């Protein structure tokens, strides 16, 4: 009896498989290595050069400050033993103050650079994604993949259907399974 019930299901499964194979033969799919694109695109290189031009002077200032502090530290190490106590204490304080200032400016520099780099690379990434979409449409691609889907024809997008199924289910998250009962005599 169950054998007879499974025949229509088997036939339906085979038909579905045949239709899906036929449909997949008609779909033009591409892949984009986005990491390679980010490494090699001239727009990314241009953006990185612009950031270097913007932050280069501050970086050079920090390097000069660091070199100055290093020279002052070396001088203090050499001449500290023969300096008057008040002069040595004054030089040590100035060195500590300079190191704190360098540390503060270095932190601000890193924060500013990181923020600007993220902003600019975000703009470039959005531009590259739009270019991928434009190229994909012009070349007749149905689906372009990378780490995710960069482009897909609306006919291939099943998000709305999945969302309808989810809306028909209870809004509350499924409850976890009940804890197993303790065996008799367990503490």
N, C-alpha and C positions, 0 to 999 in steps of 0.2 A: 504494500500500500504506500509506504513512504517513497519507494522507488518511483512510482508513477507521479508523485507530487514533485519530485526533484527534476524530472525531465523538462517541464516548462521553465523551471528556474535555470537549468543548464542551457537551454536554448536561448533564453533571454540574455544570459551572461555571454554566450558566444556572439550573439548579434551585437551586443554592446561593445565587445572587444573588436569586432570587425569594423563597426562604425567609428570607434575611437582611433583605430589604426588608419582608416581612410582619412579621417579628419586631420590626424597628425601629419600625414604625408603632404597635406596642402598648406600647412602652417610654416611660415618662414621665421626661423628663430636665430637670434644672434647672441653673442656674449661680449661684454666689455670688461676688460681688466682695469678697474677704476684706479687701483694703486699705480699701475703702469702709466695710466693717463695723468694722474697727479704728479708723477715723477718726470714725465717727458713733455707735457703740454707747454707750449711757449707762454701761455697766459699765466701759468703757475710760476715759471721762471721769471717773468716780468714782474709779477707781484712780489716775489721774494727779493728781487733787485730793488724795487721801490721801497720795501721795508728796510733793506740794508742802507739805502740812501737816507731814509728818514731817521733811523736809529744809530747810524754809524758815528755821527759826532758825539753822541752821549756815550757810546761804547768806548771811543777813543779817549774821552775825558775820564772815564772810569779807569782805563788802563794807565793813563798818565798819573792819576791819583794813586793808584796801586804802586806804580814804580817809585813815585815820590815817597810814599810811606815806607817802602822797602829800603830805599836809600837812607832815609832818616833813622830807621831801625838799625841798619848796619853801622851808621855813624855813632849812634848811641851805644851799640855794643863795643865798638872800638874805643871810644873816648869817654864812656861812662865812668870808668874807674878813676880817671884823672879830673873829672868835672867837679865843680863845687856841688854840694848836696842840693842846694836850692835850684841850681841850673839843671841838674840831672832830674830832679822831681818835676820841674817845669817841662822838660823835654819828654819825659815819660807820659805825663798827662796829655801833652799835645799829641803824642803818638797814639795814645788810647782814644782820644777824641777824634782824631783823623780816621782811625780804624772803624770806629762806630759810624762816622759819617759815610765812609766808603761802604760799609755794610748796608746802611739805610738806603743810600743812593743805588747800590747794586740791586737791592730788593725791589725798589720802585722801578728800576729799569727793567728787570725781569717781568714784573707784573704788567707794565705798560706794553712791553714787547709781546708778551703772551696774549694780551687782550687784542692788540691790533692784528697780530698774526691770525688769531682765530676769526676775527671779523673779516679780514681780507680773504683768507682761505675759504671761509663760508660763502662769500660772494663768488669766488672762482668756482667752487663746487656747484653752486646753483647754476652758474653759467654753463658749466660742462654738462650737467644733467639736461639742461634745455637743448644744448647742441646734440646730445645723444638722441633726444626725442625728435628733433627736427630731422636729423640724418635718418633715423629709423623710419619715420613717416615717408620721407622722400625715396628711400630705397625699398619700400614695401614690406618692411619687417612687421610681423604680427606680434612678436615677443622678443624683447631684448633683456637678457639677464646679466647680472653681475653678482654682487653679494646679495642683492635683492632684485626686484623687477624694476628696471629703469623705464621701460615702455611696454605697454600692452594695448592691443586694440580693445575698445570697450566691449566688444562681443565676447572676449575671453575673460573679462573680469566677472567673477562670481561673488564679489563682496556683497552686493545688494541681496542676493539670494541667501547667502549665509546669514546676513544680518536679519533677514525676515525669519529664518528658522530660530535664531537666538531670541528674537522678540517674542516668538510664540511660546517660549519656555519660561519658567518662573524666573523672576528677576534676581532672587536670592541665590547666592552661591551654594553649590551642593554641600551638604553637611558631611563632615568626616564620618567614616565608619565607626560604629560603636566599638569600644574597647572590648577585647575578648574577656569572657567571664573567667574568674579565678577558679582553678580546680579546687575541689573540696580539700580543706586542711591547709591551704596556702595562706600565708600571713601577709 
